Each structure stands twice: as structure tokens, then as C-alpha cells.
């Protein structure tokens, strides 16, 4: 099959061998793959992962083969891919927190393999790694059964790719991580794909005030259409914390950092009101350290919350998000900047890194 391979130097569309699904696995023909900043972090060398690797962790498709023991999916089923293919048996999975699965952390994310510690990908006899257990920048994938979430067949399959990462992460950060009650005030720093999903999640959960913060006026316009009540355009001389306090003088209940830079994390913490929570959703390069005043945090009864994959339970959350999309409560089409062929994967990553696009879909 054809796949976008990253070897540490460049992203190249090349021929890659894909082995058949083993017990507990499924093969999926990709309908669309979303291009995410997590892929950009890898290409920019900001995260160290095993190489070579087929990129992509956001996708959707049609089941085309079943490994032994898979009885609850059928060939032809439509699925959204999840990059947390949980083992179901570790302490965190048993506690209902599959996004913290230890086998995923060590074997899937850490070693670039599937749950059994091996790869289905190779090129000229050389092992090729999976990216986050998905590798959706390809014509087909083999994934663990828990990484393929069955969804209704009447939903537009290409758009459903966004639910596998951006939407699950953003809406989940509001709904699961923050457990934000109706009537809250919130701000979203960064209005890319995940940030816009956070805006929509805050709207769905009944926030009274949703302040969208970004350097791009076009992204802010879209955030307002998707549910933000206020916008803050950041530029030279703009103090984000002071500007947010002018809008909400008592401080904000929930501030979501959807970028993951040290400056934005510190802005999120500094903008909180009493009892507020800063929710860190965007992921920075490895090794970066933010600062905050722990005395002020303690005295104001504030919290700093990390949000991995929106604290999602994919088997529960992804079908719900599909239903909300089909009911008209979630807008996915407005978040898509372009649909591109698979051979434009490298250019799509470059465009995303430049800030010129929102979500792009690679369609094999």
C-alpha cells in the first residue's frame, strides 16, 4: 500500500507492506485522515519517537478484515480510529480511564508498536513503526480492536475522522477533564482544531461566557460562529491576562490552553478566578517548564488540570459525539480547511505548522 513515511529527515509517500490483522485486531480501509499538530511535533523533532514511522493518528474508515477473536465488528462496518487502543486490563483501564492505559503509554506510544509488542508495517524487510497505534496517513491500517470504534453508517465518513482526535480531545477537555458546570465562564487560548472543539464543547455544556483568544482574526470569526461569546485578538502590546480580566474582572472559572506553549500555559493559570481551573490541552515540546505562584494558587483554591485526549473513554464518547454531529449540535465541516490527496501529506504538515490552516483531511 501507499503510506506517508517519516524517516527522521523527510516525509515521503512510499510503498509500505501491511501485514494482516492478528488475533484481536482489525484492518480498516482509510476514508480520511486528519492532519494534527501532534504529527507536526514529530516531524519538527520536538518529540522523540521510534523511526521510521507511518504518520497520522486521526482517521476513519471501513473495516475490511478481521483478526481471530473479533466478533463484535463485521467487514463493512464504519469506524472512527482512536489513538488510545486500551488494553482493558491494567489498573487505569479497570478504573475507567483508558486514556491512561499503561500498555498504550509504553508499547504503543513509547515503542511505536501495537498492543502485542510487534508491528504490522515494514518496508523492504525493515520494520516500520506505527504512530500512536494508528498510522492513518496510509491507504489501510491494522489496529487493535479497541482502537476501532463502530459508528452509524449514514454519517459522512470523511468528517468523522475529526472526531477521532480533535473533537474527542476538545469536547472531552470540557466535559470529562474539567467537568465544567452550566453557567460557567471560560476562555480558550488558541483556536485551531482542538481549540474550536473546546469552544463547541463549552457551548454544549452551557457556559455563559466563552472567550476565544488567538492571533488570527479569521479563526476568531469562526470561533464566534461556533459558539464563543467574546473574542480577544492577540498581538504586539496585548497582555492576555490583563485583557481577560477586563472582560471578566473576577477572573475566569475555566481557562483552556489549546496551544501548549509555556507562555500560554502561564496565561491560563494567571487568568483564573477563585476556585478556577487551568486545563492544559495543547502539548508542548518535551522538557519545557512553566512557572506559577503556588501560594496564590493555594489561597484561591485553584487547580491545574492536564487533559490527555480529553480524558476520553472512546467507546462511550465517540459514538455520542457522532450523534451530536448528526443532530446538528457539532459543526465539523467549518473546521476543515481543505481535503487533499495522500501524496500532499508533507505539504499539509507544512501548511499546518505555518498556522495557515485548521484541520486538513488527507483522502487516499
C-alpha positions in Angstrom: 0.0 0.0 0.0 1.0 3.7 -0.2 1.8 5.5 3.1 3.4 8.7 4.3 6.6 7.6 5.9 8.8 9.8 8.1 12.4 8.6 8.4 13.8 11.4 10.6 14.7 13.6 7.6 11.6 13.9 5.4 8.1 12.8 4.8 7.8 10.6 1.7 4.9 8.9 0.2 6.2 5.4 -0.5 5.2 1.7 -0.7 4.9 0.0 2.7 3.9 -3.6 3.4 1.0 -4.1 5.7 0.6 -7.5 7.4 -2.8 -9.0 8.1 -4.6 -8.4 11.4 -3.6 -10.8 14.2 -5.9 -12.0 16.9 -7.8 -9.1 18.5 -7.0 -6.7 15.6 -8.9 -5.3 12.6 -7.9 -4.0 9.2 -9.5 -0.7 8.1 -9.5 1.0 4.7 -8.9 4.7 5.4 -11.7 7.1 4.2 -9.9 10.2 5.5 -7.1 11.1 7.9 -6.9 14.4 9.8 -3.6 16.4 10.0 -2.8 17.3 13.6 -0.1 19.3 15.4 1.0 16.1 17.1 2.2 14.9 13.7 4.0 18.3 13.3 5.8 17.9 16.6 7.2 14.6 15.3 8.4 16.0 12.0 9.9 19.0 13.7 11.9 16.8 16.1 10.1 18.1 19.2 9.1 14.6 20.3 11.3 11.6 20.1 9.6 8.5 18.7 11.0 5.4 17.1 11.7 5.7 13.4 10.9 5.1 10.6 7.2 5.6 11.2 4.0 6.0 9.2 2.4 9.2 10.5 -1.2 10.0 11.3 -3.3 9.3 14.3 -6.7 10.8 13.4 -8.8 8.9 10.9 -11.9 7.0 9.9 -12.7 4.2 7.5 -14.3 0.9 6.7 -13.5 -2.5 8.3 -12.0 -4.7 5.6 -10.6 -7.7 7.5 -10.9 -9.2 11.0 -8.3 -11.0 13.1 -9.2 -14.1 15.1 -11.5 -13.4 18.1 -13.0 -10.2 16.8 -16.8 -10.9 16.9 -18.3 -7.5 17.6 -17.3 -5.9 14.3 -18.1 -7.0 10.7 -16.5 -6.4 7.4 -18.1 -3.2 6.0 -18.7 -1.6 9.4 -17.8 2.1 9.6 -15.3 3.0 12.3 -13.6 6.0 13.8 -10.0 5.3 14.9 -8.8 6.0 18.4 -5.2 6.5 19.3 -5.8 5.1 22.7 -6.4 1.4 21.9 -6.6 0.4 25.6 -5.7 -3.0 26.9 -8.7 -3.2 29.1 -6.9 -5.0 32.0 -4.4 -2.5 33.5 -5.2 -0.5 36.7 -6.2 2.6 34.8 -8.4 0.8 32.2 -10.2 -1.0 35.1 -10.8 2.3 36.8 -12.5 3.7 33.6 -9.5 5.8 32.5 -8.4 4.2 29.2 -6.6 7.3 28.1 -4.0 6.5 30.9 -3.6 2.8 29.8 -0.1 1.8 30.7 0.3 -0.6 27.8 -0.6 2.2 25.4 1.9 4.5 27.1 4.8 2.1 27.0 4.3 -0.1 23.9 2.0 1.9 21.6 3.1 5.5 22.2 6.6 4.7 23.6 7.8 1.9 21.3 5.6 2.6 18.2 4.2 -0.9 18.2 0.7 -2.5 18.6 -0.5 -3.9 21.8 1.3 -7.2 21.4 4.6 -5.5 21.0 5.1 -6.1 17.3 4.5 -4.1 14.1 2.3 -4.9 11.0 4.3 -2.4 8.9 7.6 -2.9 7.0 9.5 -1.6 4.0 12.0 -3.8 2.1 12.1 -6.1 5.1 12.8 -3.3 7.6 10.4 -2.8 10.5 8.3 0.4 10.2 6.7 1.8 13.4 3.0 2.7 13.9 2.3 6.2 15.1 0.1 6.1 18.3 -1.2 2.7 17.2 -3.0 4.2 14.1 -0.7 5.4 11.3 -3.6 6.8 9.3 -1.6 8.6 6.6 -2.0 5.4 4.5 -4.4 3.6 2.3 -5.1 1.0 5.1 -4.3 0.3 8.7 -4.3 -2.6 11.1 -5.3 -1.5 14.6 -6.3 -3.2 17.9 -10.0 -3.9 18.1 -10.3 -1.3 20.9 -8.9 1.3 18.6 -11.7 1.0 16.0 -15.0 2.4 17.3 -18.1 1.4 15.4 -20.3 4.3 14.3 -23.5 4.7 12.3 -23.2 4.3 8.5 -25.3 7.3 7.5 -22.8 9.8 8.8 -20.3 11.4 6.4 -17.3 9.2 6.9 -14.6 11.7 6.0 -15.7 14.3 8.5 -15.9 11.6 11.2 -12.1 11.5 11.1 -12.0 14.7 13.2 -13.9 13.0 16.0 -11.0 10.6 16.5 -8.7 13.3 17.9 -9.6 17.0 17.6 -13.2 16.7 18.7 -12.8 14.0 21.3 -9.9 15.9 22.8 -11.5 19.4 22.8 -15.1 18.5 23.8 -13.7 15.9 26.3 -11.5 18.5 27.9 -14.6 20.5 28.8 -16.9 17.6 29.5 -14.6 15.0 31.1 -11.5 16.7 32.4 -13.0 20.0 33.6 -16.5 18.6 34.2 -17.5 22.3 33.6 -20.9 23.1 35.0 -23.5 25.1 33.1 -23.3 28.8 33.7 -19.5 28.9 33.9 -17.2 31.4 32.4 -14.3 30.1 30.3 -11.6 31.2 27.9 -10.0 29.2 25.1 -6.4 30.2 24.2 -5.7 29.0 20.7 -8.5 28.5 18.1 -7.1 25.8 15.9 -8.8 22.5 15.5 -8.7 21.4 19.2 -9.5 25.0 20.4 -12.5 25.2 18.2 -13.7 21.8 19.5 -13.3 23.2 23.1 -15.4 26.2 22.1 -18.1 23.9 20.8 -17.8 21.7 23.9 -18.3 24.8 26.2 -21.3 25.8 24.2 -22.8 22.3 24.5 -22.2 22.3 28.3 -24.0 25.6 28.7 -21.2 28.1 29.5 -22.4 31.6 30.0 -19.2 33.3 28.8 -16.8 31.8 26.2 -13.8 34.0 25.3 -11.9 32.9 22.2 -8.2 34.0 22.2 -6.0 33.9 19.1 -3.6 35.8 16.9 -5.7 35.2 13.7 -8.8 37.2 13.2 -10.2 34.6 10.8 -10.0 31.9 13.4 -11.7 34.2 15.9 -14.5 34.9 13.5 -15.0 31.1 13.1 -14.9 30.7 16.9 -17.7 33.2 17.3 -19.8 31.3 14.8 -19.2 28.1 16.6 -20.3 29.4 20.0 -17.8 31.9 21.5 -19.5 34.9 23.1 -16.3 37.2 23.1 -13.1 37.2 21.1 -9.6 38.6 22.0 -7.2 39.2 19.2 -3.6 38.9 20.5 -0.8 41.0 19.0 2.1 43.2 20.0 1.4 45.0 23.2 -1.6 42.9 24.2 -1.4 41.4 27.7 -3.6 38.4 27.6 -4.1 38.1 31.4 -5.0 41.8 31.8 -7.3 41.7 28.7 -9.1 38.7 30.0 -9.6 40.3 33.4 -11.0 43.4 31.8 -13.6 41.1 30.2 -14.2 39.0 33.3 -13.0 41.2 36.3 -13.5 38.5 38.9 -11.3 36.0 37.0 -12.4 33.1 34.8 -13.7 29.8 36.0 -12.0 27.6 33.4 -9.2 28.6 31.1 -8.2 26.1 28.4 -4.7 26.2 26.9 -5.2 24.7 23.5 -1.7 25.6 22.3 0.7 24.2 24.8 3.4 26.9 24.8 4.9 27.9 28.1 3.6 31.5 27.7 0.0 30.3 27.0 0.1 27.9 29.9 1.2 30.7 32.3 -1.5 32.9 30.8 -4.1 30.3 31.5 -3.1 30.0 35.1 -2.8 33.8 35.6 -6.3 34.4 34.3 -8.2 32.3 36.8 -10.7 33.5 39.3 -11.2 32.0 42.8 -11.8 28.2 42.5 -10.9 28.3 38.8 -9.1 25.6 36.8 -6.5 25.9 34.1 -6.9 23.0 31.7 -3.7 22.2 29.7 -4.8 20.6 26.5 -2.2 21.6 23.9 1.1 19.7 24.1 4.4 21.4 24.3 7.8 20.1 23.1 9.4 17.7 25.6 11.3 19.2 28.5 9.7 22.7 28.7 8.8 24.0 32.2 6.2 26.6 33.1 6.1 28.8 36.3 3.3 29.7 38.6 2.8 31.1 42.1 1.8 28.1 44.3 0.8 30.4 47.2 -1.7 32.3 45.1 -2.9 29.0 43.6 -3.5 27.5 47.1 -5.0 30.6 48.6 -7.5 31.0 45.7 -8.3 27.2 45.7 -7.4 26.9 42.1 -6.4 23.9 40.1 -4.1 23.0 37.1 -5.5 20.1 35.2 -3.8 18.1 32.5 -6.0 16.7 29.7 -4.8 13.8 27.7 -7.2 13.0 24.8 -9.9 14.9 26.7 -9.9 12.2 29.4 -12.0 10.3 26.9 -13.5 6.8 27.1 -13.5 6.3 23.3 -16.1 3.5 23.2 -18.5 5.8 25.1 -17.6 9.3 23.9 -17.0 8.8 20.1 -20.5 7.4 19.3 -22.0 10.2 21.4 -20.1 12.8 19.5 -21.2 11.3 16.2 -24.8 11.5 17.4 -24.3 15.2 18.4 -22.8 15.9 14.9 -25.7 14.2 13.2 -28.2 16.1 15.3 -26.6 19.4 14.2 -25.1 20.2 17.6 -21.5 19.9 16.4 -20.2 21.6 13.3 -17.3 19.6 11.7 -17.4 21.0 8.1 -16.5 24.5 9.2 -13.3 23.2 10.8 -12.0 21.7 7.6 -9.7 23.9 5.6 -9.0 21.5 2.8 -9.3 18.0 1.5 -6.1 16.8 -0.1 -4.8 13.6 -1.7 -2.4 11.4 0.3 0.6 12.5 -1.7 0.3 16.0 -0.3 0.9 14.8 3.3 4.2 16.7 3.6 2.7 19.9 2.2 -0.3 19.6 4.5 2.0 19.3 7.6 4.0 22.3 6.5 0.8 24.4 6.0 -0.5 23.4 9.4 2.9 24.3 11.0 2.7 27.7 9.4 -0.6 28.4 11.1 -2.3 28.9 7.7 -4.9 26.1 8.1 -7.2 24.5 10.6 -7.9 20.8 10.1 -7.0 19.3 6.7 -8.2 15.9 5.6 -6.0 13.5 3.6 -8.2 11.4 1.4 -6.4 8.3 -0.1 
